[in-house]
Amino acid sequence: MTYTWRFETSDSSAVTGEGMPGERFPTQADAESWIGEAWRDLLERGVDQVRLFDGDREVYGPMSLHPVE
């Protein structure tokens, strides 16, 4: 399968549109490595949380992108 991220606001609404990444990853580790590098940019684009999917199956989420204070 391929792993993808769903980008959401804090109320679980999908964040979509031009400029939003649509990468697919061959492994969960690749997807998690990417989100570790991209989360700050995603926050700036209005993404509050993400969910990881393996095909149609949700692996986990929602996971907040906001730093713990």
C-alpha positions as CSV (number, residue, x, y, z in Angstrom):
1,M,0.0,0.0,0.0
2,T,0.9,3.6,0.0
3,Y,0.9,6.0,2.9
4,T,-0.6,9.5,2.7
5,W,-1.4,12.3,5.1
6,R,-4.8,14.0,5.5
7,F,-4.4,17.6,6.6
8,E,-7.0,19.1,8.9
9,T,-8.1,22.1,10.9
10,S,-8.6,21.7,14.6
11,D,-12.3,20.8,14.0
12,S,-11.2,17.9,11.7
13,S,-12.2,19.7,8.4
14,A,-9.9,18.8,5.5
15,V,-7.4,21.4,4.4
16,T,-7.1,21.2,0.6
17,G,-6.3,23.4,-2.2
18,E,-3.6,24.6,-4.4
19,G,-0.1,24.3,-2.9
20,M,-1.1,21.5,-0.5
21,P,1.3,18.6,-0.7
22,G,-0.1,15.3,-2.1
23,E,2.9,13.0,-1.6
24,R,2.5,9.3,-1.4
25,F,5.0,7.3,0.6
26,P,6.1,3.6,0.2
27,T,6.5,3.1,3.9
28,Q,5.2,4.5,7.2
29,A,8.7,5.5,8.2
30,D,9.1,7.6,5.0
31,A,5.8,9.3,5.7
32,E,6.7,10.0,9.3
33,S,10.1,11.3,8.3
34,W,8.5,13.7,5.8
35,I,6.0,15.1,8.3
36,G,8.9,15.6,10.7
37,E,10.4,18.0,8.2
38,A,7.2,19.6,6.8
39,W,5.1,20.3,9.9
40,R,6.2,23.9,10.4
41,D,5.3,24.8,6.8
42,L,2.0,23.0,7.1
43,L,1.1,25.0,10.3
44,E,1.8,28.2,8.3
45,R,-0.7,27.0,5.7
46,G,-3.4,26.6,8.2
47,V,-3.1,22.9,9.1
48,D,-3.6,22.1,12.8
49,Q,-3.5,18.3,12.7
50,V,-2.9,15.3,10.5
51,R,-4.0,11.8,10.1
52,L,-1.9,9.0,8.5
53,F,-3.5,6.6,6.1
54,D,-2.3,3.3,4.6
55,G,-4.5,3.2,1.5
56,D,-8.1,3.7,2.9
57,R,-7.2,2.5,6.4
58,E,-6.4,5.1,9.1
59,V,-3.2,4.3,10.8
60,Y,-3.4,7.0,13.4
61,G,-4.6,10.5,14.1
62,P,-5.5,13.1,14.7
63,M,-2.0,14.2,15.6
64,S,-1.6,17.9,16.4
65,L,1.1,19.9,14.7
66,H,1.2,22.5,17.4
67,P,4.2,22.4,19.7
68,V,3.5,21.4,23.3
69,E,3.9,24.4,25.6
